[in-house]
């Protein structure tokens, strides 16, 4: 049975594509693993928690002031993800990325900028890291420095209406000391479509906290009601 389950899950790597049989196998594996879980004594658990909190010293980058159409990323705390080909740092959280784009198509006449995008940048490219010449589906701000995102309040370009037209929006980036602690206190996964009420983004749970890979802290995914524990759209 274990080999059959492994084969089913391997052929359905993403949750939306999983068959009922694959999901049942995955769930049975989770239940079997949960049965073997041994909780720590309270005093030991508190010691481990305090030790982890003491390591949460890394400052993160908070983005705020985005328009309603981009509200999913508003207030997120972006974690360092590494460096790109040109040595510039890039950041990410919850499927959103903040990175430096030196030029489009390698043309020096195109101005460099920092970009907020749902697509992870190509680490091995020196230009056209995501947009390949057009960034209408991203938010961006012109900036000549690749060493750090433009902290403070600046005018960004982004889609804010129903069309592809770009609008100017005053956006603030600030460094949050010990931002990893705040990450555990903030949820994400919801957005506010134009002309509609707040909706949960597809494949997210009712409540979500970002993972902190640097400290081996997984994301916390919470669900309610009688539908079980899959994401809302599963």
N, C-alpha and C positions, 0 to 999 in steps of 0.2 A: 504493500500500500504506500509506503514511504517513497519508493522509486516512482510509482505512478503519479503521486502528488508532485514530486519534484519535476517530472516531465511536463505536467500540465502547467505549473507555474512558470517554468522556463519558456514555454511557448506562448505565454500571456504575461509579458513582463510589466505591463502597465495595468493599473487597477481597472480603468474603464474597459480594457479589452479582455479582461478575465472572463472565462466562462463560469457558469454556476458551479461546475465541478471543481474548477481551479480555486474559486473563492472558498468553497467548502473545505478543500484541502488546506488552504492557507490558514483558515480559521481554526481548523483542528490542530494545526501545528502551533498556532499561538496559544490555544488552550492547553496543549500538552506542555508547552514551555512555561506557561503561567503556573501550572500545577507544581512544577519543580522549584518555583521561586521561593526563596527563604528570606523573609524580611529581617532587617537588621534590628538589634535591640535599640531602644530609643536613645540611649546615651551614645552609642556608636554612630547612629544615624546623624545625631546632632553634631558630633565631632567632624564627620565627613562633610556635612553641609557647611559648617563654619570654615573648614579648610578650603572648600571650593569658593565660598564668598570672598575669602581673603585673596584669592587669585584673580578676582574680577576687578582688575585695575586698568583694563584697556579702554581708552576713550573711543567712543563711536561717533559717527556723523549723523546728525538728525536733519531731516528735510521737512520743511513746513511752508505753508502758504500756497500749495498747489490748488488749481481750480477743481471744481466738482468732478469733472470727467477724469481727473488724475488722482482722485482722493484715496485710492487704494494705497498709494505710496506716501500719503501725507502723514507725517509724524513717525515714519519708520526710522529705526536706528540702524544705520548701515555698518556692517562689520568688514574689516580688512580681509580681502580674499587672496592677495598676492600682488604680483607686478606683471605688467604687459611687456611687449617686445621692446618698447622705448624706455623701459625702466619706471614708468609711471605706476602708482598704486591704483588698484581698483577695488571697489567695495560692493557688497551684495547682502541682501536679506529678503526672504520670502519670495524669491523669484524675480526680484528687481535688482538692477545693477547701476552703479555710478562709476563712470570711467572717463578718461581723457582721450579725445579724438584729435590727433594732430592735423589731419587734412583728409579731404575726400579725393579719391583717385590719385593720391600722391601729389596733388597740385598745391604748390606753395601759396598760390593766391587765395585759396580757401582758408578762412580763419579757423584756428584751433578752438576747441570748445570742450567743456565738460558736459556729459550726456547722461540722462536718466532714462533707462530703457528696460523693457521686459526681456530682452535678449542678451545673453551673456556675450561679452566681447571676445573676438578671436585673439587669443594670446600671442599667436605667432605672426600676426600682421602688423605692419607699421602704419597703415592707413585703412580707411573703410572697415573699421573694426566690427560694425554691425550694419550700418545704413546703406553702404554702397552708393553714396552720393545723395541720398535724400533721407531726412530724419523727421518726416512729417508725423510719424507715429511715436516720437520720443519727445522729451523735454530737453532743452539745451541752453547753454549760456556761453557766450564767447569769453575765452580766457587764454592767456598766453602761457601761464604757469602749469606745468604738468606735475609738479611735486606734491601739490595738495589741492583738494577742491576749493573753490572760491567761497570762503567762509563769510558770513554776514549776509546782508540783504542785497540782492541783485535782480535785474530784469531778465527773466527766462522766456524762451519761446516754447509754446506747447499747443496742442489741440485742446480747445476748451468748449467748442460748439459741436453741432451735428456734422459739419463739413470738415474737410481736411485743412481748412485755413488755420494758420498759426496765430495765436494771440499772445500778447505780452502779459506776463504775470510776475508780480513781485514775490520772489521766493527767498526764504532764509535757510542757510546752512549753518549749523553751529556744532561745535565739538562738545560732546557730553561726557564729562569725567565719569568713570565707573559705569559706562553706558550698558555694560552687560547685565548689571543688576536691574536696571530699568527695563531691559529686554524681557525679563521674566515677569514683569508687571503689566506689560502692554500686549493686547491682543491684535491680531490681524486676520485678514481674509474677507472683509466686507468692503463693498464699494457702493457708490451712489450714482446710478445711471441717470442721465439727463431726463427730466420729466417723469421720474419714477421714484419709489421709496428706496431705502437702503436694501441691498440684496447681497446675499452671500456669493462670492466668486465661485465659479464652477470648480469642483473637486476639492473644495475646502470644507472643513468641519464647522460646526456652530461656533466653537471657541478654539483658537489656535495661539500658541506662542512660538516664536522663532527658535530654531535650534542654535546652539552655540558650539560649533564644531571644535573650536580651539580648546574647550574644556570638556569635550565629550558629553555635552548635554544635549539630548535629543529634543525635538519639538514636542510640545504637549498638545494633543488633539482631543477635544472634548465634544461629545454629542449628547443630545437629550431625546426624549419622547420614546415611543415604542418601536421605532424603526431600526433599532440596533445601533451599531457603531460605524457604519460606512459613511463616507462623505455624502453630502446632501444629494448629489447628482448620480451616485452610484446605482 
